[in-house]
């Protein structure tokens, strides 16, 4: 009995030591040096900030159509018609970048602003001039543009023909990419083809949360996934074959990736299934050694499809040629990461309709009640999940170059945003732990530069380092406390939990900028 008690005491000590180590790892309070060479920036997206929705020749996109529908599907009937008015205030936007001392700014292009017919037969000169003005203004102050070709705002004309579920979208997207590379590639050296393919396909085609709100889970999302990946690969290879030598840029994709933590040891398989379905569906075909969709996804969807009476799998197959086309079609892996989830399997609970994407996964998600929550109910503060995600990407995909393309925290507004500051510090800390262990992280991007249209939540959830006054026709931008702290991180190349900025002084542009 005494021997058993000793073993239990030893086990308890080991658990407490492990907990203390985990706690110290993600709650350091010493000054921490940031390795040289890591770039720091912020990001936004065209529909979320530009406004001018029907101005100067721009045509309708899928978010224009959704937000103008009745009854209004967005909180407070908000739209992106004006948003932050960045179309007219790009100089102020660049001034904020200078105040922060950014290395880069990641923004997206509006397909329907550049090509109002959706096709290359007509190029909108005024739309092109807006992006030229923004890019040139940034470069004047040595701020590198990182440009996303597609951040969810497909031209409505293409959506009327099926959008990302139509195989012809591969050619439509490649043609659009060619025009963009020709117009801006002499100055843009960092390209992202598509932002968050999982959200494009599941939220827009599988579900009904985002435009175009098809609500065809288990069908539309899988069709979208294949077409999107082939379109990405075609644009990538076109750049490499026709533009890379003269323009010297790099091309990648920005995938969303939450961490899925098993609820217990017996749920390890469920958590891995969730990772493969949620983001492996989009990263595995590009970054794995063998390419193609993850095997567990192929096997599970095929088996369920046949059980459900289908003659073939609901997951479209890549041809051998397409597997090779997509495999390796990225110079780096962009990761948008915000939070983590507890994952488990409970065979006695039927939660999802069959067939559907989540019925295929056969896993349930939850949160730890102790995790701090942002204004967005889904966004929990779990920095160790970020560390685990980066570690898994390093081990599974042979340590690809990684750009953290989005990471951020939402509030309901206000300039004193200590919770956002704590989030950034903890997540950058976790990122540095992964870097110390060998992860090849080359850039970190705070989401976002300023408050913006937060999709179905409208302007009720605020992610910005700068607060935007939507009651003011001028859309005045004001630095939050987090802007001062992020500026100091970039300036000092240090993570200092004790740093307290003097926010009574205006945030200014440093000498030499």
PyMOL commands that set and color helices and strands:
alter all, ss='L'
color gray80, all
select helices_A, chain A and resi 2-26+46-49+62-67+75-77+90-100+111-114+125-140+156-159+163-165+169-184+197-206+220-242+244-247+265-287+295-307+320-326+357-361+383-396+418-436+455-457+481-492
alter helices_A, ss='H'
color red, helices_A
select strands_A, chain A and resi 32-33+39-43+104-108+144-150+190-195+250-256+259-262+333-336+340-344+364-366+402-406+441-447+466-468+477-479+494-495
alter strands_A, ss='S'
color yellow, strands_A
deselect
rebuild
show_as cartoon
